[in-house]
């Protein structure tokens, strides 16, 4: 690998890390220690100052990324699909779409500028490669964010269903039970609690329960919630017992979760084969056969 190529890669990686470090510092949630100190009134002036500075910083970033986001031509269907991905990742505000599209264009321009500054237009493959890499890095991170959030929701759903069954059997309606479960799970499973809270807001706004449940499926994209919504809609339509349906569905979810764990455990033996072959087996061969090969060489070759 030539020196200009290594230099271009180092510059691009440095710029990428700097941009994402700035974004993480600007949008990271407050720590538990900071929240406790602010609750004890030790950092009230600093907290008020930070709350005043954050909107200004976000507004400046939005103003800087707005022209870049408009430079990316998207059809209405692509825009709706991208907005759906952002909602599934937990970003529901309209400015998040601007940040995402602007970040994709900005990363592509940074990759293009790094290649042009180091080697000019002499290496078209590197030019196209780094530009495409910078363009697809935000999408890759967004997909990972969606999968991580869906995994957290999937893990917290059986516990939420158990609490919902208890609340329904205690005499609460399904909407009130989901609201109560969302409040109880706000610390253990905040993502699922937030979705239940939005479901109750839609119900209060006047939406029918099936429509609110389908919106819950669209906001999460989790197959377990999709099956739960289908069960609740069918129960509401035919007038069967809600608690019994939730209990059966909770048992099936726990069985599926155990099966997924067994599947992952079965995959570990296959995943361990490449590291063993690449790293462990050569060292074992060298340690066991190395002295014999050296002795054989000294014996046969004077």
MOFEN-V335731 format. One line per field, one symbol per residue. burial: I if it has 9 or more other C-alpha atoms within 8 Angstrom, else O. A space follows every 10 residues. Layout:
burial: ???
//
This chain:
burial: OOOOIIIIOO IIOOIIOOOO OOOOOOOOOO OOOOIOIIOO OOIOOOIOOO OOOIOOOOOO OIOOIIIIIO OOOOOOOOIO OIIIIIIIIO OOOOOIIIII IIIIIIIIII IIOIIIOIIO OOOOOIIIOI IIIIIIIIIO OIIOIIOOII OIIIOIIIOI IIIIIOIIOO OIOIOOIIIO IIOOIIOOII IIIIIIIOII OIIOOOIOOO OIIIIIIIII IIOOIIOIIO IIIOIIOOOO OIIOIIIOII OOIIOOOOOO OOOOOOOOOO OOOOIIIOOI IIOOIOOOOI OOOOOOOOOO OO
//
